[in-house]
Amino acid sequence: MAFDPAVLATSNVVFGVVFGLFVVVFVVLVVITLRWAVRRDRQGRIEWERRHQATGGSAGPRPRGLRRLPPSTNGHAPEPRPADPESAP
């Protein structure tokens, strides 16, 4: 079975075109993603600085809803703990 050079050349050209388009689309998506990430980071930093200046540079009060988790029990019932204001919801 002999290979026709015209068919091989055509398939190489088609592969080159499709692969080239793939590379271009990939690079465009990477650039769009990086621009989005940098923009979001800048917005977050500006918002953080605004909040930081509004509180006078202090850390501010601890956010409610954050609490320390009890130690791991590996499936056993934990022993009762004394009331802890930081572990309250």
N, C-alpha and C positions, 0 to 999 in steps of 0.2 A: 504494500500500500504506500503510495508516494504522496507526499504533502505538496499541495499547491502553494507556491510562494505568494501568490496574490491573496489567498485566504489567510495565510499567516500574517502578512503585512497588514491586512485589514483588521484582523483581530487585535494585533498589537496597537494599532492606532485607536481602535475603539476602547481598549483597556486604558491607554494613556489618557484619553479624553475623560473617561468616567473616573479614573483615579485622580486626575487633576481637579475635577469638579469636587470630588470628595474632600481633597486636601483644602481647597478654597473654602468650602462650607465649614469644615472643621475649624479652620483658623478664624473665620468670622464668628462662629459660636463661642470660641475661647475668648476673643476680644470682647464680645458683648457680655459674657459672664464676668470677666474681670472688671469691666467698666461698671457693671451693676454692683459688684462686691465693693469696689472702692467708693462708689457713691453712697452706698448704705453705711459704710464705715465712717465716712465724713459726716453724714447726718447724725449717726450715733454719737460721735465725738462732740459735735456741736450741742446736741441735746444734753449730753453728760456735763459739758462745761457750763451750760445754762443752769442746770440743776445744782451744780457744785457752787456756782456764784450766788445762787438764790439762797443757799443755806449758809453763806458766809465762809465757805471753805471747810466746814466741819463735815464729818461723816454723816451726821444727822441721826435720828432715832433708828433703832433696829426695825426693819420692816416686820409688820405683824404677819402671822401665818407661817413664819419660819420657826422651826423647832428642832431640837436635837432628837434623834431617833434613839429608841432604847437599844441596848446591846443585842447582838445576835443571840438567839436562843437555840438554834439548830432543831427547832420543832418542839422544844419543851416549853411548858408554861413559865413565863417570867415571874420572878418574885415581885411582890408589890413594892413600888418605890414611893418614897415620901413625896409630898407635893412639891413640884419644881415649877416656878413661874415661867422658866424658859421653855419648858416642854408643853405648856398649855397651848391649845390651838388659838 
